């Protein structure tokens, strides 16, 4: 048994015993059947609004806490021994309905449910599609490709200005959209919501190699090469998925010194 599984079992035990909790669910690698020794444990805990819960004390009852921090999304991130990362979202019972607005369920309802005293969480989960919807219309696909171009052009401009770290940040955003484009074009849309997850095994080796070339370090030459490689790859996918705007393509080709010989997936 992985140590994460023992922690998950402990959370389940605590949820069942704590009358202040109305509902709870788990998500992530363990419910998807993809967990390994590097996986996080992840939960939503819905608390009776009239109850007072010391969230830090509750987390410490799960296991030894090396450190805990509230992340930028308002969730508690806990580091347990062996650098096991736990993510815990505390919410009020009234927020259960908001689960129905999630993009997808991602796993069978029974696998996700930890506690559901009222049945409301089951109803919210079962209202969700099992997988996130993919861009399907011309407009949706163009929006995805356009967002890739947006981040790439920003990366190009700020690199030329000398803001190398800012360019690297923008390139990372472009990279995420490039992965979505690659997944859509290659028909490898598993792990859609986190497109980098399992990319090295989901995507064909030549695609992985091309996308690896689109990475960079905060060095002028590395950034220039990474941005150009990202455009070479993204340009081909945009033209495969939709109709890339010709004038923009020509300007980017010229600005990034992408020749006709370099165009294409690899």
C-alpha positions as a Python dict, from the first residue, in 0.01 Angstrom:
ca = {
    (1, 'X'): (0, 0, 0),
    (2, 'X'): (126, 345, -88),
    (3, 'X'): (154, 589, 202),
    (4, 'X'): (-92, 812, 18),
    (5, 'X'): (-352, 536, 38),
    (6, 'X'): (-316, 522, 415),
    (7, 'X'): (-370, 898, 430),
    (8, 'X'): (-675, 869, 205),
    (9, 'X'): (-818, 599, 431),
    (10, 'X'): (-760, 824, 732),
    (11, 'X'): (-940, 1116, 563),
    (12, 'X'): (-1235, 889, 485),
    (13, 'X'): (-1247, 778, 847),
    (14, 'X'): (-1237, 1136, 976),
    (15, 'X'): (-1509, 1249, 737),
    (16, 'X'): (-1746, 973, 842),
    (17, 'X'): (-1689, 1051, 1211),
    (18, 'X'): (-1715, 1430, 1188),
    (19, 'X'): (-2079, 1537, 1210),
    (20, 'X'): (-1981, 1890, 1113),
    (21, 'X'): (-1911, 1770, 760),
    (22, 'X'): (-2211, 1744, 529),
    (23, 'X'): (-2029, 1601, 228),
    (24, 'X'): (-1682, 1528, 94),
    (25, 'X'): (-1528, 1409, -228),
    (26, 'X'): (-1189, 1303, -355),
    (27, 'X'): (-1047, 1353, -702),
    (28, 'X'): (-721, 1323, -893),
    (29, 'X'): (-491, 1032, -974),
    (30, 'X'): (-624, 790, -716),
    (31, 'X'): (-982, 798, -842),
    (32, 'X'): (-861, 796, -1204),
    (33, 'X'): (-663, 476, -1143),
    (34, 'X'): (-337, 645, -1244),
    (35, 'X'): (-173, 703, -906),
    (36, 'X'): (185, 620, -818),
    (37, 'X'): (431, 710, -544),
    (38, 'X'): (452, 1069, -674),
    (39, 'X'): (77, 1139, -669),
    (40, 'X'): (-104, 1394, -453),
    (41, 'X'): (-411, 1332, -241),
    (42, 'X'): (-695, 1575, -311),
    (43, 'X'): (-1026, 1646, -138),
    (44, 'X'): (-1321, 1881, -116),
    (45, 'X'): (-1475, 1904, 231),
    (46, 'X'): (-1819, 2066, 270),
    (47, 'X'): (-1889, 2192, 621),
    (48, 'X'): (-2220, 2271, 792),
    (49, 'X'): (-2226, 2655, 789),
    (50, 'X'): (-2328, 2659, 1155),
    (51, 'X'): (-2029, 2454, 1263),
    (52, 'X'): (-1687, 2582, 1357),
    (53, 'X'): (-1398, 2383, 1215),
    (54, 'X'): (-1036, 2455, 1300),
    (55, 'X'): (-905, 2370, 956),
    (56, 'X'): (-540, 2341, 1057),
    (57, 'X'): (-628, 2112, 1349),
    (58, 'X'): (-844, 1901, 1119),
    (59, 'X'): (-555, 1859, 876),
    (60, 'X'): (-316, 1768, 1156),
    (61, 'X'): (-550, 1486, 1253),
    (62, 'X'): (-491, 1330, 909),
    (63, 'X'): (-118, 1276, 969),
    (64, 'X'): (206, 1451, 1056),
    (65, 'X'): (208, 1791, 888),
    (66, 'X'): (552, 1912, 781),
    (67, 'X'): (407, 2239, 655),
    (68, 'X'): (74, 2381, 537),
    (69, 'X'): (-5, 2683, 325),
    (70, 'X'): (-316, 2834, 168),
    (71, 'X'): (-250, 2858, -204),
    (72, 'X'): (-357, 3132, -443),
    (73, 'X'): (-692, 2956, -499),
    (74, 'X'): (-781, 2946, -131),
    (75, 'X'): (-706, 2577, -82),
    (76, 'X'): (-492, 2427, 192),
    (77, 'X'): (-183, 2253, 59),
    (78, 'X'): (-29, 2019, 314),
    (79, 'X'): (311, 1851, 300),
    (80, 'X'): (307, 1517, 479),
    (81, 'X'): (617, 1299, 541),
    (82, 'X'): (799, 1172, 230),
    (83, 'X'): (702, 1499, 56),
    (84, 'X'): (348, 1375, 0),
    (85, 'X'): (136, 1667, -107),
    (86, 'X'): (-227, 1697, -3),
    (87, 'X'): (-475, 1949, -136),
    (88, 'X'): (-782, 2021, 77),
    (89, 'X'): (-1061, 2260, -22),
    (90, 'X'): (-1282, 2358, 272),
    (91, 'X'): (-1620, 2495, 166),
    (92, 'X'): (-1966, 2541, 309),
    (93, 'X'): (-2245, 2294, 242),
    (94, 'X'): (-2420, 2559, 34),
    (95, 'X'): (-2133, 2539, -214),
    (96, 'X'): (-2216, 2177, -306),
    (97, 'X'): (-2439, 2302, -588),
    (98, 'X'): (-2139, 2474, -747),
    (99, 'X'): (-1989, 2131, -820),
    (100, 'X'): (-2246, 2101, -1100),
    (101, 'X'): (-2061, 2383, -1279),
    (102, 'X'): (-1733, 2189, -1300),
    (103, 'X'): (-1622, 2102, -1655),
    (104, 'X'): (-1636, 1726, -1594),
    (105, 'X'): (-1655, 1456, -1332),
    (106, 'X'): (-1348, 1262, -1445),
    (107, 'X'): (-1427, 941, -1253),
    (108, 'X'): (-1729, 735, -1148),
    (109, 'X'): (-1939, 911, -886),
    (110, 'X'): (-1906, 630, -633),
    (111, 'X'): (-1526, 648, -656),
    (112, 'X'): (-1529, 1021, -587),
    (113, 'X'): (-1780, 1028, -303),
    (114, 'X'): (-1632, 1017, 46),
    (115, 'X'): (-1936, 1144, 235),
    (116, 'X'): (-2283, 1259, 130),
    (117, 'X'): (-2526, 1297, 415),
    (118, 'X'): (-2798, 1468, 209),
    (119, 'X'): (-2754, 1322, -140),
    (120, 'X'): (-2686, 1668, -282),
    (121, 'X'): (-2325, 1593, -373),
    (122, 'X'): (-2421, 1279, -564),
    (123, 'X'): (-2678, 1473, -762),
    (124, 'X'): (-2424, 1745, -845),
    (125, 'X'): (-2160, 1494, -955),
    (126, 'X'): (-2400, 1288, -1163),
    (127, 'X'): (-2510, 1601, -1351),
    (128, 'X'): (-2158, 1638, -1490),
    (129, 'X'): (-2022, 1481, -1810),
    (130, 'X'): (-1765, 1209, -1754),
    (131, 'X'): (-1515, 1400, -1969),
    (132, 'X'): (-1461, 1768, -2037),
    (133, 'X'): (-1609, 1890, -2367),
    (134, 'X'): (-1354, 1954, -2640),
    (135, 'X'): (-1336, 2249, -2878),
    (136, 'X'): (-1553, 2139, -3167),
    (137, 'X'): (-1679, 2437, -3365),
    (138, 'X'): (-1466, 2651, -3592),
    (139, 'X'): (-1502, 2937, -3345),
    (140, 'X'): (-1389, 2729, -3047),
    (141, 'X'): (-1088, 2588, -3232),
    (142, 'X'): (-986, 2931, -3359),
    (143, 'X'): (-1012, 3068, -3007),
    (144, 'X'): (-777, 2798, -2878),
    (145, 'X'): (-524, 2862, -3157),
    (146, 'X'): (-558, 3237, -3117),
    (147, 'X'): (-477, 3215, -2748),
    (148, 'X'): (-163, 3023, -2837),
    (149, 'X'): (-64, 3303, -3075),
    (150, 'X'): (-142, 3566, -2812),
    (151, 'X'): (105, 3423, -2561),
    (152, 'X'): (364, 3351, -2829),
    (153, 'X'): (363, 3707, -2965),
    (154, 'X'): (393, 3841, -2611),
    (155, 'X'): (688, 3608, -2546),
    (156, 'X'): (854, 3735, -2867),
    (157, 'X'): (811, 4104, -2787),
    (158, 'X'): (924, 4099, -2425),
    (159, 'X'): (1224, 3884, -2515),
    (160, 'X'): (1329, 4141, -2772),
    (161, 'X'): (1291, 4408, -2503),
    (162, 'X'): (1525, 4212, -2278),
    (163, 'X'): (1263, 4090, -2027),
    (164, 'X'): (1383, 3733, -2051),
    (165, 'X'): (1208, 3594, -1744),
    (166, 'X'): (879, 3751, -1849),
    (167, 'X'): (922, 3600, -2194),
    (168, 'X'): (985, 3260, -2041),
    (169, 'X'): (663, 3294, -1843),
    (170, 'X'): (464, 3385, -2156),
    (171, 'X'): (621, 3097, -2348),
    (172, 'X'): (504, 2857, -2077),
    (173, 'X'): (146, 2978, -2133),
    (174, 'X'): (189, 2935, -2509),
    (175, 'X'): (326, 2587, -2445),
    (176, 'X'): (12, 2485, -2257),
    (177, 'X'): (-205, 2592, -2549),
    (178, 'X'): (29, 2420, -2792),
    (179, 'X'): (-24, 2096, -2601),
    (180, 'X'): (-401, 2139, -2630),
    (181, 'X'): (-365, 2197, -3004),
    (182, 'X'): (-145, 1889, -3037),
    (183, 'X'): (-385, 1672, -2837),
    (184, 'X'): (-681, 1786, -3044),
    (185, 'X'): (-505, 1736, -3378),
    (186, 'X'): (-359, 1398, -3281),
    (187, 'X'): (-682, 1269, -3127),
    (188, 'X'): (-506, 1214, -2792),
    (189, 'X'): (-750, 1407, -2573),
    (190, 'X'): (-720, 1205, -2254),
    (191, 'X'): (-594, 1432, -1975),
    (192, 'X'): (-751, 1727, -2156),
    (193, 'X'): (-791, 1951, -1853),
    (194, 'X'): (-420, 1921, -1770),
    (195, 'X'): (-266, 1881, -2116),
    (196, 'X'): (91, 1830, -1992),
    (197, 'X'): (-14, 1532, -1780),
    (198, 'X'): (119, 1211, -1935),
    (199, 'X'): (208, 1397, -2254),
    (200, 'X'): (523, 1191, -2307),
    (201, 'X'): (316, 870, -2318),
    (202, 'X'): (-9, 1006, -2465),
    (203, 'X'): (141, 1177, -2770),
    (204, 'X'): (347, 1025, -3055),
    (205, 'X'): (725, 1042, -3002),
    (206, 'X'): (784, 1284, -3290),
    (207, 'X'): (524, 1521, -3149),
    (208, 'X'): (680, 1503, -2805),
    (209, 'X'): (1021, 1578, -2955),
    (210, 'X'): (883, 1878, -3145),
    (211, 'X'): (716, 2019, -2834),
    (212, 'X'): (1030, 1961, -2628),
    (213, 'X'): (1216, 2180, -2878),
    (214, 'X'): (964, 2454, -2804),
    (215, 'X'): (1093, 2492, -2448),
    (216, 'X'): (1366, 2733, -2342),
    (217, 'X'): (1576, 2881, -2065),
    (218, 'X'): (1599, 3252, -1980),
    (219, 'X'): (1877, 3305, -2229),
    (220, 'X'): (1830, 3517, -2543),
    (221, 'X'): (1938, 3245, -2785),
    (222, 'X'): (1745, 2972, -2605),
    (223, 'X'): (1431, 3185, -2597),
    (224, 'X'): (1458, 3278, -2962),
    (225, 'X'): (1494, 2911, -3054),
    (226, 'X'): (1211, 2799, -2826),
    (227, 'X'): (971, 3064, -2953),
    (228, 'X'): (1052, 2982, -3315),
    (229, 'X'): (1012, 2609, -3252),
    (230, 'X'): (679, 2670, -3077),
    (231, 'X'): (556, 2867, -3378),
    (232, 'X'): (677, 2604, -3624),
    (233, 'X'): (481, 2338, -3437),
    (234, 'X'): (180, 2554, -3356),
    (235, 'X'): (155, 2694, -3706),
    (236, 'X'): (122, 2344, -3851),
    (237, 'X'): (-143, 2246, -3598),
    (238, 'X'): (-341, 2565, -3652),
    (239, 'X'): (-345, 2504, -4027),
    (240, 'X'): (-444, 2142, -3968),
    (241, 'X'): (-725, 2224, -3724),
    (242, 'X'): (-860, 2541, -3886),
    (243, 'X'): (-770, 2824, -4123),
    (244, 'X'): (-477, 3017, -3980),
    (245, 'X'): (-493, 3387, -4076),
    (246, 'X'): (-251, 3427, -4363),
    (247, 'X'): (-131, 3779, -4284),
    (248, 'X'): (-50, 3685, -3924),
    (249, 'X'): (127, 3369, -4036),
    (250, 'X'): (347, 3569, -4275),
    (251, 'X'): (437, 3826, -4010),
    (252, 'X'): (524, 3562, -3752),
    (253, 'X'): (728, 3365, -4004),
    (254, 'X'): (927, 3678, -4084),
    (255, 'X'): (966, 3793, -3725),
    (256, 'X'): (1078, 3453, -3601),
    (257, 'X'): (1285, 3369, -3910),
    (258, 'X'): (1081, 3056, -3974),
    (259, 'X'): (1155, 2941, -4329),
    (260, 'X'): (933, 2721, -4542),
    (261, 'X'): (1175, 2433, -4484),
    (262, 'X'): (1114, 2448, -4109),
    (263, 'X'): (736, 2458, -4126),
    (264, 'X'): (555, 2148, -4017),
    (265, 'X'): (508, 1932, -3712),
    (266, 'X'): (870, 1830, -3669),
}
